[in-house]
Amino acid sequence: MKITNTLSPMMQHYVKTKEEYSDCILFYRLGDFYEMFFEDAQTVSKELELTLTGKDCGMAERAPMCGVPFHAAEVYINRLISKGYKVAVCEQVEDPKQAKGIVKREVIRVVTPGTTLNTQALDETKNNYIMSVVYLSNRFGIAIADVTTGDFMVTEVENIRKLLDEIYKFSPAELLCNEAFCMCGADMDELRNRLHISVSTLENWYFDDELCARTLKEHFHVGTLEGLGLKAIGMERPIAKMSGGQRAKVILAKLLLQKPDVLLLDEPTNFLDKEHVTWLADYLSELVVSHDYEFLERISDCICDIDNGTIMKYHGTYSEFFKKKTLLREEYIRQYAAQQKKIRETEEFIRKNIAGRKSKMARGRRKQLERMDKMEAPEQAELQASFRFPALPLTDTDHLIVKHLAVGYQYPLLAGLNFSVRGGQKIVITGFNGIGKSTLLKTLVGELLSMQGEVMFSSQAVIGYFAQDLLWTDREQTPVKIISDTYPRLSSKEVRRSLARCGISKKHALQSVGTLSGGEQAKVKLCLLTLRPCNFLILDEPTNHLDEQAKNALKEALADFPGTVLLVSHEESFYRGWAQRVINIGEK
């Protein structure tokens, strides 16, 4: 279908959007329905057994059309995905009441057999893999991922038999390949029909090795590992002896050297110093999972938001995404409330008239109610974290004195350290990755022996320590068990209340701590700190893994804490406004 002047403005936008997503069935939002037109309408009507109607759109003949209620769209999308189709969802992204002209619409997500996150469409007992295969020089490069679990694997095989072994082993829902793959001898009909794999061919330029290598070097402004600062780390240094930030740099370097077509980055700013966060923001333009909203605001032009088991795509910056999401949620709540009111009125009518003169009408209403596609209740607001560190009395005398201190392992990382911390002071330590900040804190709290010098705490100082590593004695223990074992005098109710206050839901409180996200584990560690009164908090990168709301709650708690704070952090926005002194170890 081509755009012509005879088409209505709305239909012109539909056709333009369809051209951009030509391999997808386009769900186009019109009021309370998602509509399909032309070939999409005919396909959906046939596959889902829906009534095919028509719409006047400025042409001589009515355009074929069929539609589904927007609140029940997931059911229909899942059925199409199960049949191997791709679906692009084009949503209204502005309030129709405030729109001038046609309502603004954008494709906010594309759902494919290998990328769906809807739990209703997935078998929880099986992985849902998407596979990419490139056929070059009689060899097959294979990458496979499960987007629901984060599993990712790559390999290379030398013949079609071994390739098929990999396909049979993983049984991917979707397969992406280069054009040459179609000529390698693989039975495409068998893949599609017998194995029920959705197969899509991408143009060869997607897989050009030299182009990928050149693009990466130009894009990241690096030609060697030195661009990531790895030379300073030491190329022969064991990974186990590196800091969290140094390990992050090694991982990034490894990814770049693999010459990937796509980079999937999960919280890449965690552990990185300010300089390398800036480097990422300046040169990175890939798929990123992050809670660092300042970082996202700088790099993003598209946000994929996972909410209630569904992924939705928003174009624009993070702040623009937030506005759009808020608008859509408000609209859904309005529609849900209207439907609930209608259900209550209908039920009341049935109750009053089922045995009276209007019993036939009441029975008809009951059938209508039974056939109604009921909207799911809006998801409850996420549990918000709130921290408060109980403080013990203190004086403004020296709480900590350090003299001629050297810290390190086989050799000193830092030496000749001399400083003091007075009671009530709030001090931040910053500096580039690997300089020895975490090692310094571990030495101060006694986890490591000093190589030289003295560390003296006042007899009044009672320390609360937060280590950046998410290490647990038993990863199978639940947060409830961890808190109960640490503070046995607390009742079960008090334990759960403490966890809830720190943003841990009832579900996650009873889940093995090793299965929780990094942010949830960090909240459990912070919960332990909130239950032990102290007057000297020593914290090593506590904001790693935390979402923005939890960061703000922690920031407020530290600002309100009347005791002493010694914090290691790379996030200036976190400590700006309440820190009294910032020590940059890298500065002379």
C-alpha positions in Angstrom: 0.0 0.0 0.0 1.4 3.4 -1.0 0.7 6.8 0.5 -1.5 8.9 -1.7 -3.3 12.2 -1.3 -6.6 10.5 -1.5 -6.0 8.8 1.8 -7.3 10.4 5.0 -4.5 12.0 7.2 -4.9 9.2 9.8 -4.6 6.5 7.1 -1.6 8.2 5.6 0.1 7.9 9.0 -1.0 4.3 9.3 0.5 3.5 5.9 3.8 5.3 6.7 4.1 3.4 10.0 3.3 0.1 8.3 6.2 0.8 5.8 8.6 1.2 8.7 7.4 -2.1 10.2 6.7 -4.0 7.0 7.5 -7.5 8.5 5.1 -7.0 11.4 1.4 -7.0 11.9 0.6 -3.4 13.0 -1.8 -3.0 15.9 -2.9 0.6 15.4 -4.6 2.2 18.4 -7.9 3.9 17.6 -9.8 4.8 20.8 -10.6 1.7 22.7 -9.5 -0.7 20.0 -6.4 -1.8 18.1 -7.2 -1.8 14.4 -5.6 -3.7 11.5 -6.1 -2.6 7.9 -5.5 -4.0 4.4 -3.4 -7.2 4.2 -2.9 -7.2 8.0 -6.6 -7.2 8.6 -7.1 -10.1 6.2 -4.3 -12.1 7.9 -5.5 -11.5 11.4 -9.1 -12.1 10.5 -8.1 -15.5 9.1 -5.7 -16.5 11.8 -7.8 -15.4 14.7 -11.2 -16.0 13.2 -12.2 -12.4 13.7 -14.9 -10.5 11.7 -13.5 -8.7 8.7 -15.2 -5.3 8.1 -14.2 -2.2 6.2 -13.4 1.5 6.7 -13.7 4.5 4.4 -10.3 6.0 4.1 -10.5 8.1 0.9 -10.2 5.3 -1.7 -12.8 4.1 -4.1 -13.2 0.9 -2.0 -13.4 0.5 1.7 -10.2 -0.7 3.3 -10.4 -4.2 4.9 -10.4 -3.8 8.7 -10.6 -5.8 11.9 -9.9 -4.9 15.5 -9.5 -6.1 19.0 -10.2 -4.3 22.4 -7.1 -2.6 23.6 -7.4 -4.0 27.1 -7.5 -7.6 25.7 -4.8 -7.1 23.1 -2.2 -9.3 24.8 -4.4 -12.3 24.3 -4.6 -11.8 20.6 -0.9 -10.8 20.3 0.1 -14.0 22.1 -2.0 -16.1 19.7 -0.3 -14.4 16.7 3.1 -14.8 18.2 2.4 -18.5 18.8 1.7 -18.8 15.0 5.1 -17.2 14.2 4.0 -13.6 13.4 5.7 -10.4 14.6 3.5 -7.6 16.1 4.2 -3.9 16.2 2.0 -2.0 18.7 1.3 1.6 17.7 0.0 3.5 20.7 -1.7 6.9 21.3 1.0 8.9 23.1 -1.0 12.0 23.8 -4.4 12.7 25.3 -7.0 12.8 22.5 -8.8 15.6 24.3 -5.7 17.8 24.0 -4.7 16.7 20.5 -4.7 19.3 17.7 -5.5 17.4 14.5 -4.9 13.6 14.5 -3.8 12.1 17.8 -0.1 11.5 17.9 0.8 7.8 17.7 4.1 5.9 17.9 5.2 2.3 17.8 6.1 1.6 21.4 7.0 -2.0 21.2 7.6 -4.9 18.8 6.8 -8.4 19.9 8.3 -11.4 18.2 8.3 -15.1 19.1 11.8 -14.8 20.5 11.5 -11.5 22.3 8.1 -11.7 24.0 8.2 -11.2 27.8 4.6 -11.9 28.5 4.3 -14.7 31.0 1.0 -15.9 29.5 2.7 -16.5 26.2 5.6 -18.5 27.7 6.0 -21.9 29.1 7.7 -21.3 32.5 9.3 -24.8 32.4 11.2 -24.0 29.1 13.5 -21.4 27.8 12.3 -19.1 25.0 15.4 -18.7 22.8 16.1 -16.3 19.9 19.0 -17.5 17.7 21.1 -15.6 15.2 23.1 -17.5 12.6 25.6 -16.1 10.1 27.0 -18.3 7.3 30.4 -17.2 6.1 33.3 -19.1 4.5 31.8 -22.5 5.1 31.4 -21.8 8.8 28.4 -20.9 10.9 28.6 -18.3 13.7 25.8 -18.8 16.2 24.5 -16.5 19.0 21.6 -17.5 21.2 19.8 -15.7 24.0 16.8 -16.0 26.3 15.7 -12.4 27.0 13.6 -13.6 29.9 16.6 -14.9 31.8 19.5 -13.1 30.4 21.2 -16.3 29.2 23.5 -15.6 26.3 25.8 -18.0 24.4 28.0 -17.9 21.3 29.7 -20.6 19.3 31.0 -21.5 15.9 30.5 -24.7 13.9 32.0 -25.9 10.7 29.1 -27.8 8.9 25.4 -28.0 8.5 25.0 -31.1 10.6 26.5 -29.5 13.7 24.5 -26.3 13.1 21.3 -28.4 13.0 22.4 -30.1 16.2 22.6 -26.7 17.9 19.1 -25.7 16.5 17.6 -29.0 17.7 19.3 -28.7 21.1 17.9 -25.2 21.8 14.7 -25.2 19.7 14.6 -21.5 19.4 11.3 -19.7 18.9 12.9 -17.3 16.4 15.9 -17.4 14.1 17.7 -14.5 12.5 20.1 -15.2 9.6 22.1 -13.6 6.8 21.1 -14.2 3.2 23.8 -16.7 2.6 22.3 -19.0 5.2 19.3 -19.6 3.0 21.7 -21.2 0.4 23.7 -23.4 2.8 21.5 -26.4 2.4 19.3 -26.0 5.5 15.7 -27.0 5.0 13.9 -23.7 5.7 10.5 -25.3 5.4 11.3 -27.8 8.0 12.5 -25.1 10.4 9.3 -23.1 9.9 6.7 -25.8 9.6 7.9 -28.9 11.5 10.0 -27.1 14.2 7.7 -24.1 14.3 10.6 -21.6 14.2 10.0 -18.1 13.0 12.8 -17.4 10.4 13.8 -13.9 9.3 16.6 -13.0 6.9 18.6 -9.8 7.4 20.6 -8.0 4.8 24.2 -9.0 4.5 25.6 -5.6 5.6 24.3 -6.4 9.2 27.0 -9.1 9.4 30.0 -7.5 7.7 33.0 -8.1 9.9 35.1 -5.1 8.7 32.2 -2.8 9.0 31.5 -4.0 12.6 35.1 -3.5 13.6 35.4 -0.1 12.0 32.1 1.1 13.4 33.1 0.0 16.9 36.5 1.8 16.7 34.9 5.0 15.4 32.0 4.9 17.7 33.9 4.2 20.9 37.0 6.2 19.8 39.3 3.3 20.8 41.6 1.2 18.7 43.1 -0.8 21.5 42.4 -1.8 25.1 44.1 1.4 26.1 40.9 3.2 25.2 39.3 1.6 28.3 42.1 2.3 30.6 43.2 -1.3 30.9 46.9 -0.6 30.5 46.9 1.1 33.9 45.4 -2.0 35.5 48.1 -4.3 34.4 47.5 -6.8 31.6 48.8 -9.7 33.6 47.0 -8.9 36.8 44.6 -11.7 38.0 40.9 -10.8 37.8 40.3 -11.8 41.4 42.7 -9.1 42.6 41.0 -6.3 40.6 38.5 -3.8 41.9 34.8 -3.9 40.8 35.4 -1.0 38.4 38.5 -2.7 36.9 36.6 -5.9 36.4 33.8 -3.9 34.6 36.4 -2.4 32.3 37.8 -5.8 31.4 34.3 -7.0 30.6 33.6 -4.0 28.3 37.0 -4.6 26.5 36.1 -8.3 26.0 32.7 -7.3 24.5 34.3 -4.9 22.1 36.9 -7.4 20.9 34.2 -9.9 20.1 32.9 -7.4 17.5 29.3 -7.8 18.4 26.4 -6.6 16.3 24.5 -5.6 19.4 25.7 -4.8 22.9 23.4 -5.7 25.8 24.6 -3.9 28.9 23.2 -4.5 32.4 23.9 -1.6 34.7 27.2 -0.7 33.0 27.9 2.3 35.2 28.0 0.3 38.4 31.5 0.4 39.9 32.8 2.7 37.1 34.5 6.0 38.1 33.2 9.3 36.9 35.6 9.5 34.0 34.5 6.2 32.5 30.8 6.9 33.1 31.4 10.1 31.0 33.2 8.1 28.4 30.2 5.7 28.2 27.7 8.5 28.0 29.7 10.2 25.2 30.3 7.2 23.0 27.8 4.6 23.9 24.6 4.1 21.8 23.5 0.5 22.4 20.9 -1.5 24.5 21.5 -0.6 28.1 19.8 -1.7 31.3 20.4 0.9 34.0 19.1 2.7 37.1 21.5 5.6 36.5 18.9 8.1 35.2 21.3 11.0 34.6 23.3 8.6 32.4 20.2 7.4 30.6 19.0 11.0 30.0 22.4 11.7 28.3 22.6 8.6 26.0 19.1 7.4 25.2 16.7 8.2 22.4 14.6 5.1 23.0 13.4 3.5 26.3 12.1 -0.1 26.7 10.1 -0.3 29.9 9.3 -3.7 31.5 6.1 -3.4 33.5 3.8 -6.2 34.6 5.5 -8.8 32.4 5.2 -6.7 29.3 7.9 -4.7 27.5 6.9 -1.4 25.9 9.0 0.8 23.7 9.1 4.6 24.0 11.0 6.9 21.7 12.7 9.9 23.2 14.7 10.7 26.3 14.2 9.2 29.7 12.2 12.3 30.9 10.0 12.1 27.8 9.4 8.4 28.4 8.3 9.1 32.0 5.7 11.6 30.8 4.3 9.2 28.2 4.2 6.3 30.6 2.4 8.4 33.2 -0.2 9.4 30.6 -0.8 5.9 29.5 -1.1 4.6 33.0 -3.7 7.3 33.9 -5.7 6.4 30.8 -5.7 2.8 31.7 -6.8 3.5 35.2 -9.6 5.7 33.8 -10.7 2.9 31.5 -10.5 0.3 34.3 -12.6 2.5 36.6 -15.3 3.0 33.9 -15.5 -0.7 33.2 -15.7 -1.5 36.9 -18.6 1.0 37.3 -20.4 -0.6 34.3 -19.9 -4.1 35.9 -21.3 -3.0 39.2 -24.3 -1.3 37.6 -25.0 -4.4 35.4 -24.7 -6.7 38.4 -27.1 -4.5 40.4 -29.6 -4.6 37.5 -29.4 -8.4 37.3 -29.9 -8.8 41.0 -33.0 -6.6 41.1 -34.6 -7.9 37.9 -33.7 -11.5 37.5 -37.0 -12.7 39.0 -39.2 -9.8 37.9 -40.9 -8.5 34.8 -37.5 -7.7 33.3 -36.0 -11.1 33.9 -35.4 -11.7 30.1 -33.5 -8.4 30.0 -31.6 -9.3 33.1 -30.5 -12.7 31.7 -29.3 -10.9 28.5 -27.3 -8.5 30.6 -25.8 -11.5 32.5 -24.7 -13.1 29.2 -23.1 -9.8 28.2 -21.3 -9.7 31.4 -20.0 -13.2 31.0 -18.7 -12.4 27.5 -17.1 -9.1 28.5 -13.3 -8.8 28.2 -12.5 -7.7 31.7 -9.5 -5.5 32.2 -6.9 -6.5 34.7 -6.7 -4.3 37.8 -3.9 -1.8 37.5 -0.7 -3.0 39.1 -0.1 -1.7 42.6 2.5 1.0 43.0 6.0 -0.4 43.6 7.0 -0.7 47.3 9.0 2.4 48.1 12.2 2.2 50.1 12.7 4.4 53.2 15.8 4.2 55.3 16.6 5.5 58.7 19.9 4.8 60.6 19.4 4.9 64.4 22.1 7.1 65.9 24.1 6.7 69.1 25.3 9.8 71.0 28.6 11.3 69.9 30.9 14.2 70.5 32.8 16.4 68.0 36.2 14.9 69.1 38.3 12.8 66.6 36.4 9.6 65.9 39.2 8.3 63.6 42.9 9.0 63.3 45.1 7.6 60.5 48.9 7.9 60.7 51.4 6.9 58.0 49.0 4.2 56.7 49.8 1.9 53.8 47.1 -0.4 52.4 47.3 -3.1 49.7 47.9 -6.8 49.2 51.4 -7.9 48.1 52.4 -4.3 47.5 50.9 -1.0 48.7 48.1 0.6 46.7 48.1 3.6 48.9 50.8 4.7 51.2 51.6 7.6 53.5 48.0 8.3 54.4 47.5 10.8 57.2 44.0 12.1 58.1 41.5 12.4 60.9 37.7 12.4 61.0 35.8 14.3 63.7 32.5 13.2 65.2 29.6 14.3 63.0 31.7 14.9 59.9 30.5 13.6 56.5 33.3 12.9 54.2 33.3 11.4 50.7 36.3 9.6 49.1 36.5 9.4 45.3 39.1 8.6 42.7 39.6 6.4 39.6 39.0 2.6 39.7 41.6 0.5 41.3 43.4 3.2 43.2 42.6 1.5 46.5 39.4 3.1 47.9 37.7 -0.2 48.8 41.0 -1.6 50.1 41.3 1.5 52.4 37.8 1.0 53.9 38.4 -2.8 54.4 41.6 -1.9 56.2 39.9 0.7 58.4 37.2 -1.8 59.5 39.7 -4.6 60.1 38.9 -6.9 57.2 42.5 -6.4 55.9 45.7 -5.9 57.9 47.5 -2.6 57.3 50.9 -2.9 55.6 52.2 0.0 57.6 51.0 2.7 59.9 48.2 3.1 62.4 44.4 3.2 62.4 42.8 4.4 65.7 39.1 4.7 66.4 37.9 6.5 69.5 36.4 4.3 72.2 33.1 6.1 71.5 32.9 5.1 67.9 30.4 2.4 67.0 30.8 1.4 63.3 28.2 0.4 60.8 29.8 -0.9 57.6 28.4 -1.4 54.1 30.7 -3.4 51.7 30.1 -3.1 48.0 30.4 -6.8 47.3 27.1 -8.7 47.4 28.4 -11.7 49.3 26.3 -14.0 51.5 27.3 -16.8 53.8 24.4 -18.8 52.4 22.8 -17.6 49.1 19.8 -20.0 49.7 18.7 -18.1 52.8 15.8 -15.7 52.5 16.0 -12.1 53.6 13.6 -12.9 56.5 16.0 -15.6 57.7 19.0 -13.4 57.3 17.5 -10.6 59.4 16.1 -13.0 62.0 19.4 -14.8 62.5 21.2 -11.5 62.8 18.7 -10.0 65.2 17.0 -13.0 66.9 15.1 -10.7 69.4 13.0 -9.3 66.6 9.5 -10.9 66.0 8.6 -12.2 62.6 6.2 -9.2 62.2 9.0 -6.8 63.1 11.4 -8.5 60.6 8.9 -8.2 57.7 8.1 -4.6 58.6 11.8 -3.7 58.6 12.3 -5.3 55.2 9.2 -3.6 53.8 10.4 -0.3 55.0 13.6 -0.8 53.0 11.6 -1.6 49.8 11.6 -5.5 50.0 8.2 -6.9 49.0 6.6 -9.8 50.8 7.3 -12.0 47.8 11.0 -11.2 47.7 11.4 -11.4 51.5 10.6 -15.1 51.3 12.8 -15.7 48.2 16.4 -17.0 48.3 18.7 -14.0 48.5 20.9 -15.3 45.7 18.0 -15.1 43.3 17.2 -11.5 44.0 18.4 -8.6 41.8 21.5 -6.6 42.8 19.2 -3.7 43.9 17.1 -6.0 46.2 20.2 -7.6 47.7 21.6 -4.1 48.4 18.4 -3.2 50.2 18.7 -6.3 52.4 22.2 -5.2 53.3 21.0 -1.7 54.1 18.1 -3.1 56.1 20.7 -4.8 58.3 22.4 -1.5 58.9 19.1 0.2 59.8 18.6 -2.2 62.7 21.9 -1.6 64.5 22.4 1.7 66.2 25.7 3.3 65.5 27.4 6.7 65.2 29.9 6.1 62.5 28.7 4.8 59.1 31.4 3.6 56.6 29.9 2.9 53.2 31.5 1.5 50.0 29.6 2.4 46.9 26.1 1.8 48.4 24.3 3.2 45.4 25.5 0.4 43.0 22.4 -1.5 41.8 19.9 0.8 43.5 17.0 2.4 41.6 16.6 6.2 41.6 13.9 6.2 44.3 16.1 4.1 46.6 19.1 6.3 46.0 17.1 9.4 46.9 15.8 7.6 50.1 19.4 6.7 51.1 20.6 10.2 50.3 18.0 11.7 52.6 18.8 9.1 55.4 22.5 10.0 55.3 21.8 13.7 55.2 19.6 13.3 58.3 22.0 11.0 60.1 23.5 13.0 63.0 26.6 10.7 63.3 29.8 10.5 61.2 29.8 9.3 57.6 32.7 8.1 55.5 31.5 7.3 52.0 33.2 5.9 48.9 31.3 7.0 45.8 31.6 8.0 42.1 28.2 9.6 42.0 28.5 13.3 42.6 24.8 13.8 42.2 24.3 11.4 45.2 26.6 13.2 47.7 26.2 16.7 46.4 24.5 18.9 49.0 25.2 17.0 52.2 28.8 16.0 52.1 31.0 18.4 54.0 34.3 17.3 52.4 35.3 15.4 49.3 38.7 13.7 49.1 39.8 12.8 45.5 42.6 10.3 46.1 43.9 10.7 42.6 44.6 14.4 43.1 47.9 15.5 44.5 
